[in-house]
Amino acid sequence: MSRFDNVRLLPKLIGAFSLMLILMGGATGWTVWQLHQQSGSYDRLLHGEAQGAAIAQEMRAGMLLQVQALKNTLLRGADPKQFEKYTAEFDTRTEELRRVRADMKGLDARLTEEQRQILQKFDTGWAGYIEAWPKAKDAFGGPGGGKIKDADAVMSGKDRDAVAALDNLSESLSARRDAVGVRQAAQSNRTITLALLAAGVATALSLVITYLIARNTTSRVGQVQAVLTSLSDNCAADLEQALGALAGGDLTVVVTPVTKPIARYGADEIGQTAAVTNQTLARIQGTIVSYEQARVGLSDLVTDITRNAAAVADTGAQLATGASQTGGAVQQVASAVQSIAAGAQDTSSAAQSTNESVAQLGGAIDGIARGATDQAHQAQAASATATRMASGVEQVATDASNVAAASEQTRAAARNGVQAVRETVTGMSEIEAVVAQAAGKVAELGRLGEKIGAVV
């Protein structure tokens, strides 16, 4: 788990957006700064080149105006006023040209060696041209002289070198100015290209960062979704089915938890959701474990109850058999009593038979008591009804003891003759009542056994 996963989602998104803005702003700021620096540098350079070209063109224009003033002097100098006007103009153009030449000298440091040589040619040619001017005026004959050919012969060709030098200088400086403009445009284009490239890189980095954040978020959300889906489709669904089967009395449905918890998660919103998901998974799987324990315990309990119910049913059958034997013994006792009434001589043997029958009855009742007592111990954990059965059996045992005592009294009475017979008959009546009561108890025990079997 990285530290990045511990950062909350909102700071992540704000940080990514801020980084994108910083990268884009940095690229834009660098572009503006570069363009500003280049613009300032090229403006200064271009200003110098343009100023030199403008001064050269101004010198050329001044030179041409001066030449025109010379031509006007020669053509119109026959009129003294015109002569004075155009010679004054010539001198004015000369002063202006000197001033402009002084401005050009201030740019000498920016000129190339070739351009300085061109200026030197201009200075030489123009100096000769100016030097010939006074001679041309004298050759013209002064105001109103009109000697045009003589004056033209003096000035002819004197301006050629100066004008040619200014043409070359103007062209050279204009070419330099244009070249600086071209370089500035090319540099600006390169700067813009670099700016676009930087913006593209910034955009790409922003997209990569955004993609990484999105992939990290999607992956961790997918883990939570996978656990919840498995929990819903497997553990929860199996537990729901098993509980439904348990409600219907089916204890054979086994539930095995298969969903694995999320191994690693952060402290952001997704990590908190993953932690809650793990807690929910642990609780449901704990419920599954509790269900399995309850299912196994109930299955064992039902098995024990079924086994005890079978034992109770067997004991009830034994009790029924004992009751049947008891009825037979009672019939035997009744027959014996009848034999005693028929003849006193048979009283002793009948009493003896009665005693044996009673002994058999006591043995049967003792067996019933032992069986009932054993069954009471077996059914003690299953139901409170078993306790009632034990009490009934104990009552039968008591009644059997009473029967045995009555039989003993009957045998003693038989030895005393007819009185003994009467006493025996009376004792047998008591025995019959006791046996009937015992039979009732046994029947009740049988019904209780059937009820226990039905409950199980």
Salt bridges, closest charged atoms under 4 A:
ASP5 OD1 - ARG220 NH1 3.88
GLU49 OE2 - ARG176 NH2 2.25
GLU58 OE2 - ARG99 NH2 3.98
GLU89 OE2 - ARG93 NH2 3.92
GLU95 OE2 - ARG98 NH1 3.05
GLU96 OE1 - ARG93 NH1 3.14
ASP103 OD2 - ARG99 NH1 3.96
GLU113 OE1 - ARG116 NH2 3.18
ASP123 OD2 - ARG101 NH2 2.84
ASP167 OD1 - ARG60 NE 1.90
ASP178 OD1 - ARG177 NE 3.40
ASP268 OD2 - LYS12 NZ 3.16
ASP268 OD1 - ARG220 NH2 2.44
GLU269 OE2 - ARG8 NH2 2.96
GLU292 OE1 - ARG295 NH2 2.96
ASP304 OD1 - ARG307 NH2 2.53
GLU408 OE2 - ARG411 NH2 2.70
